[in-house]
């Protein structure tokens, strides 16, 4: 026989359903058995709250779907910009884009790095809650459910730029047409006459990496060419991966005559691998990158690459997070993708013979 819910639990569930968005601090404090100032401290990210009390209050805030009222949500003049790794010219393009929008709005930018983790740690979420910025832009990162609930309860909007995984329908995100970029890069090499084309990708757990390789595969299949798994190498988005995986591809007796690299840094590492093996670009090896970083046009030879509009993506993410903070947008506008384009330079040519 099914046991009935205790009266207190049943009443709380009914109250949570009927008073979502309407619970007051006093009501939440009474339910948690603490004072209203203690609930306010939790909301403001204050450290002088016992961990057990904080956990109990946070659970009730999530249960009631509590959001700070606009009058309560006094924000700092900041945008939090979070990278899973903060290095390379790629990050600089993103920073420039967010700072452009922040400067127009009279705001400053706070930079954070999650040390290679795709989800920032709990300490970061508490620090953001204490800062109460106008919004958070996460780059190649994501938030877990408790972090989303924490920011939502403080009325701190967040947008993910180039999400590492599927952010879900309820998380606004800005990205690029990665699949189309991979398709265009590989199609360009096929049209030049290449038939044995390798690929070096970023981490397979990242959505953008998988999409670029899927575009590469689609181009080969559309042209009636076989997809050889031995010619697809997964690494990270750094020079070293392009160099190391490039050596693996180019030392093969049946080496590829062209390689599509997952980003420009990998392509530059591939340049070094080719030089070390006595191969010339593009006479012996054609190379295509992805991103179109400023360095791409100044290396020798200038790099053919897929332009990803990084600054425009960052600007769009920053504007969206500010619009969400002004309640001019809702989180139903889930995914915006900016177009990529192929920039043909001197690193690609028809294969010899």
N, C-alpha and C positions, 0 to 999 in steps of 0.2 A: 504493500500500500504506500502510495506517495505521501511523504511527509509535507505538511504545509510549511511555507516559509515563516520564520519568526515575524511577528507583527512589525518590529522595528525595521527589519530588512525590507519587508514588502512595502512599508510606508515610504522608506527612503527611495526605493526603486520607482514608486509612483511619483514621488516628489521630483526626482531627477528627470523623469519624462515630461512632467507638466511644467517645470520651472526652468528648463534649459534656457540659459542666457539671462534669467531673471533673478537668480540667487544673489543675495547680498553678502557682503563680507561677514556681517553679524550672523547670518544664518549658517554660513560655512563654519564660522568660529564655534558656534553652539554645537553643531554636529561633530566637530573635531574635538570638543572639550577644551578649547583654548580661547584666548582673548582675541578680539578683532585686531588689535595691533600686531599680534603674532602672525595672523594670516597676512596682514599687510607686509610684514617683514619677509615672509616667504615669497609673496608676489614681487617684491622689490629686490629679491636675490640677496638679502642680508645674510651674513654668515653666523650671526648670533642666535641661531635657532637649532635646537637639538635635532640630530638626524632623524630620530624616530618621529618627532613631531612634524618635521618637514615632509617626510614621506606620507604621513597621514593626511596632512593638509593638501599636498599635491594630488593625492588620490581623489580627494573630494572635489578639488577644482576641476579635475578631468571628468569626474562623474557628473557634475552639474554643468559641464561645458562652459565654465565661467570664463568670460572675457572682460578685460578691464574696460570700463566705460571711457569714452573719448575724453571726458573731463579728468579722469583719473590717469590717463595714459600720457603723462608728461615725458616726452621723449628727449633724449640727448641729440645734439646736432651731428649725428654720425650715421654712416652706412658700414656695417660689418661685412668685409670681403674675406671669404674663407677658401683657402686652397688645400688640396690634399698634399701637394708638394709646391713649395714656393721657390722656384728657380727657373732659369732660362728666359730667353727673349719672349717665349710664348706667354708667360705670366706677366711680363711687362706690358704687352699689348692689352691684356685684360685690365690691368691696373689703370692704364691710361684711359680706357673707355669708361670705367666706373668713376674715375676721378673727374672726367669731363662733366658727367651728369651731376655728380655731387657738388662740384664747384658752382654750376649753374643754380643749384638749389641752396647754396650757402652752407653746405655740409662738408664734413671731413670724412676720410676713409680710415677705418681700422683694419689692419691686415692680420690674419690668423693663418696658421698652418697646422694641419692635423698629422704631421710627421708620416705621411704616406698612407695613413688610414683613410678609407673612403667614408667613414662616419666619424665625425669629431667626438672626442670624449665628453663625459658628463661635466667635467670641470669647465669646459668651454661653454656649454649651455648655461651653466650657472652664471658665468662671467657676462655673457650676453644679456641674460635676464637682469643682472644688476646694472649694466650700462644703459639698457632701454633705448637702443638705437632706433632710427626711423625704419630700418629694415635690414635684412641679411641676404647677401648674395653668396651662394655656395657654388664653387667651381669644381667640376669633376668629383663631386662629393654627394652626400645624401644625409638625411636625418633619420634616426629611428623614431618609433611611435611616441616614446616618452619625451624626446626632444621636441618633436612637432607640437605635442600637447603643451609643453612648457612655454614655447614661444607663442602659441595661439592664446593661452590664458593671459599672457602679458600684452596681447594685441600687437605683437612684433611680427610683421609680415616677412615672408622669406620666399626667394625664387632660386631655383637651381639652374645654373648655366652648364650646358653639356653634361647632363647627369650621368653618373657612372653606370647606374642600372635603370630599370623602369621606375620612375618616381611615383607612379600611380596617378589616377585621374584627378586627385584632389590637390596635387602639388604643381604650382605654376613652374614652367621650365622654358628655357631658351636654348636652342640648339642649331645645328647646321645640317645640310643635306649630305651627310657622310656617305650614304649608300650611292647617291648620284655622283659624288666626287670620286669614289673608288671605281665606279663604272666608267666615268669619263677618262680617268688616268689610264686605265687598262685598255680601253678602246683606242686611245691615241697611240699606244704602243703597238697594238694589233694593226692599225691602219698604216703604221710605218713599215710593217712587214715582219714584226717579231712573232714568233710562234711558241717560243719557250720563255715564259715570263714568270719570274719569281715574285714573292711578296713577303715583306717583313712587317709585322703588325705590332701594335701595342698590346697591353695586357688583355687577354681574352675575356676577363671578367668585366671589362668596360664596354658599354654599349656602343660607343663611337668606334672602337677598334673592330668589333664584330661587324658593324655596318659597312665599314670600308672594305673589309675582306669579302663580305657578301657581294658588294658591288664589283669587286675584282672577279669573283667567281662567275657572276652573272654575265660579265663582258666576255669571258672565255667561252662559257656555254652557248651564248648567243652566236658567237663566231664559229661554233662547232669545234672548238679546241678542247682537249682534255684538261681537267683540273688535277694536277699532280700534287698530292698532299706533301710530298717530299720537298716541294718548292715553296711551301708556306711555313714561315718561321715566326713564332710569337715571342716577343720580348717585352721591353718597356719603351717609353718614349724618350730615350736618351741616346747620345752619341755612341756610347759603349755598346749598346745593343745592336745598332746598325753596323758597327765595325765587326763585332763578334759573329753575328748571324750572317753578315755579308761574306765573311771568310768561309763560313760553312757552305754557303751557296756557290761561291766562286771557285772553291777548290774541287767541286764535283767534276768528274770527267765529262759529264753532260751538262755543264753549267748553263744557266740561263743567259740569254743575250740581253735581257732587260729585267729590271726589278722595280716594282712599285713599293716604295717605303711608306710606312704608316704616318710619318711626319717628317719635317725638314731636318730635325736633328738626327734621326736615323739615316736619312739620305746622306748627310755629311759624314757620318761614320762609315757608310758604305763607300763613299769617295775614297776614304783612307784605306779601306780594305782593298779596293781595286788598285790603288797606287802601289800598295805593298806587294801585290801579286803581279805587277807590271802590266796591268790593264789600263787602257785609256778610256775616258768618258768624253764623248759618246762613241768613239770609233769602235771600241771593243765591248762596251757596256752602256746601255741607255738607262738613265735613272729618273724616276719621277718621285717627288716628295708630296707632302700635304701640310698646309697651313699658310704658306707664302709669308714667312717671317722676313723682316727687312734684310737679313743676311743672305737670303736666297738669290737675290739679284747681283750680289757682289762676290760670290765665290767663283772659283774657276773650274769648269765653265759655269756660267749662270744656270741656276737650277730650274728645270721645268717642274711645276708643282701645282697642286690644287689649292686655290685661294680659299681659305676659310675666313670669313669676315669677323675676326676676333674682336676688334674694337667696336664694331657695330653690334655684335652679340652682347658684349659687356654693357654698352650703352642701353640696349634694349632691356637687359635684365635689371639694370639700375632704375630705369624709368618705370618699369613694371612694378618693382617693389615699392617705389614711392607712390605710385597710383593706388596700389593696394592699401598703403598706409592712410591715404586720403579717402579710401573707400570709393575710388573712382573706377576700380576694377574689382571683380570677384574672382575667387580661385577656380571658377569654372572655365576660364580661359587657360587651358592646361598646358598646351605645347605650341610654341612658335618656332619654326625652322627657317633660318635665313639661307639663301642660295649660295652654293659654292660655284666656282668657275675654274677652268683649267688655264693656267698661265704658261704658255709654251715658250721656252728659252733654248739654251744651247746644250742641255744635257741629254737630249734625245735625238736619235737619228736612225735611219734605216740600218738594219744589221749588215755587216760586211758579207759580200758574196751572195 
